[in-house]
Amino acid sequence: MSRRILLGALVLAVLLPSQAAGQSAATMPVLKGLAPVTALTRTRAGLAALGANYTVTGGIQTGEWRQPTLLPFAEDQQLALRDAFSTHGNLTQLADGLGTTLGSAYEARAHYIDRDRFTNVSPAVAGVIAYALSAAREDSDTGKYFFANLTTDGKAPASTEARAILEQIGGLPDIFGRAYRVPAGSAGGGAYGDARPFQTEPVFTRIVGRDYFGVPTDNTVLNRGPVMDLVNSPSYPSGHTTYGYVGSVLLAIMVPERYPEMVTRAAEYGNHRITIGAHYAMDVLGGRAVALHALAHLLANDPRYVGRSFEKASTIADFRAAVNAARADVRAQLEAACGKPVAECAREDHGRFGDSAANAAFYASTQTYGLPVVHPEQAIVRPDVGRVAPEAGHLLTAAFPSLSLEEANGILTRTLGPGGGFLDDGSAFGIYARLDLYAASRYAAALAAGR
């Protein structure tokens, strides 16, 4: 077995689905950022948002709520089945966002042989992927059981500090189970709380097709088992979505010529969790915010995120430098395969991401999923990203190094999406729920090109 395959197998072990990590001091800001969902039953606006979340989720899953997807609905359903398997080890399933030529070149060097073995572009690329996904996964997992039943794993009580987060805002655990009348332990619900859409929605559309490896499957076995048993896995936030955004933005940073297309692929990947009935729109929005928050702090070399130990993911003390090294490896390999500069090959796209107007429309449809405003005071303001969440600008400067952090945060401020959503309560974390990386990356690319 080659060294690249062995490395892939080692990385996979830590990234497969697992129970949530304990709530640590490092993850407290994430818990606080995600917590506003637990207080939605306290206001009329919050109740309206919970109702819309239920309606929109069910409508997307059945196809009654029409979205401007990049594929016809039936084809998109099939891709959603394939997306249920996550290529955590090398991000290859996300690489079609790189375009026809570059995506094929990437997959030729980083692909899955079977469910347990895969190759990678280089050890540097594998290391960055493993570390980033491990850090973001901890942030995502730490909330799963906490928001379901105030525990770390379903049984062990959460810390006093963590529980105080909900006490301070009057929040309740198992908010989806309570709102949608399938509380923890009830008939049809899970043991811990925050039942998923396939457990709460009145209509569930079965999708029959093939999985990532071409094996016959359907979304029932991907939700209720035996392929994936999510019955006792709390819904909020979506870990798959966190993976999809971290992986896609990493590839966007390495190939900034395809940044808008890569974040479109991230939005599509997260949306597919709704399509198969595994997650609500709120889960996806929460997972996206977790991903962008974690990646920005990694790129800023925040001490809470770098220099840490993760099982089978080598410690990285300078994440930004590690990303730059991985980027050099990826671009060298892609250019060698294409035989032309990466920028030229990036324009060769005959796939579903070839229409920028369609990409923009779909991405915009996932920005809030049409959920109503919960925090009206935030809906009428455009916060200064550089002041509230200054590390966010690294999501652009890592891809477009000619930009200063001040310029990048200015772009993020100008392109912020709609405000006042259920996570946008004025916190720094709430900024990540409003970032519009599609618009921001196009603005950043134009500015960088003019220099």
Order of alpha helices (4+ residues) and beta strands (2+ residues): alpha-alpha-alpha-alpha-alpha-alpha-alpha-alpha-alpha-beta-beta-alpha-alpha-alpha-alpha-alpha-alpha-alpha-alpha-alpha-alpha-alpha-alpha
